[in-house]
């Protein structure tokens, strides 16, 4: 029996306005390189990955200056208004290459610190799971729910609550159809697991490392640089 291929989708058409920067956050400098270069390297260089689809805005003028812009295994596709549109465009673009039971890993462009061991763990845990799964971390802080004016209305029980990370890993056809259904229903999902849930599936949460941070605000860039330095030190010992 032929082993399924493994594809990566990186939605990177957003502007990242919360960073307060004149350029999108995925192109900010991090430890001497663009954030997106760190991210793509960790995905594309993994031995199980067969190719990467990158969803970019048609107005993007920074990608051509990055390290992987000419890489033969990176396919650029047109991004959409929302993340779900970008991912769906990438899935449609790979239709002639991807088999129904191939795996697709969707990863945030602004998560440059994902560890290879976490990707290995995701493959190990999800490959035998019918609905796919995603990396995450159990919630450890006390959780509060507020009203529209930010006044607390309830303390939320944190047992079985998780922070959802990426990569999120699903079978190609199942993810394609789940996203199409969500879009047809006018349900703008914020991650791929939400689309799978909307379609009636129960993806598996897989615990990863807390240093798989997403760069959203200026202070996150400093935190990511710290984690990259720590990871480099660990690998050299």
WOHU-V82273 format. One line per field, one symbol per residue. phi: phi as a letter, one per 40 degrees, with the letter a starting at -180 (. if undefined). A space follows every 10 residues. Layout:
phi: ???
This chain:
phi: .ccccbbbbb cacccgcccg bcbdccbccb fgbcdccccc dccccccccc ibbbcbcccc bbdccccbcb cccbbcbccb cbdccccccc ccccdcbccd cccbbcbccc bcbdcccccd ccdcccdbcc bgaacabccb ccbbbbccbg ccbaccccdg cbccbbcbba cdcccdcccc cccccgbccc accccccdch cbcccbcbcc cccbcbbdcc cccccccccc ccccccc
